[in-house]
Amino acid sequence: MRNERVSIPCNSRNAFIGLNIAPNNAELRLLRANIKERSGNYDEAIDIYAAVLTENPSLDIAANNYIALVADHRADPETLARA
């Protein structure tokens, strides 16, 4: 029997299935935020990035994406100051 790598498409369905199994997985949450961002759900993406950063403040990619989205899609002073 050969060991073959199975490629699982990186889509929203698979991300949500994974999050049901491992709801605190930072990588899956970042994937979900990215999917939300690409689909135009900026507020949801910002909220996910913020939650990930609360638990994992050293994740540079989460910080970068959070700051970029806030700068582009939010104008409230509280969120801008936090970014």
NORKA-V273769 format. One record per residue. N is the residue number from 1. RES is the residue in one small letter. D_LAST is the distance of its C-alpha to the last C-alpha in whole Angstrom. Layout:
n res d_last
N RES D_LAST
N RES D_LAST
This chain:
n res d_last
1 m 52
2 r 49
3 n 45
4 e 43
5 r 39
6 v 38
7 s 36
8 i 34
9 p 32
10 c 28
11 n 28
12 s 26
13 r 29
14 n 29
15 a 26
16 f 27
17 i 30
18 g 28
19 l 26
20 n 29
21 i 30
22 a 27
23 p 24
24 n 22
25 n 23
26 a 19
27 e 21
28 l 22
29 r 19
30 l 17
31 l 20
32 r 20
33 a 16
34 n 18
35 i 21
36 k 19
37 e 17
38 r 20
39 s 22
40 g 20
41 n 18
42 y 15
43 d 14
44 e 16
45 a 14
46 i 10
47 d 12
48 i 14
49 y 11
50 a 9
51 a 13
52 v 14
53 l 11
54 t 12
55 e 16
56 n 15
57 p 12
58 s 14
59 l 14
60 d 13
61 i 13
62 a 11
63 a 8
64 n 9
65 n 10
66 y 7
67 i 5
68 a 9
69 l 10
70 v 7
71 a 8
72 d 12
73 h 12
74 r 10
75 a 11
76 d 11
77 p 10
78 e 9
79 t 6
80 l 5
81 a 5
82 r 4
83 a 0
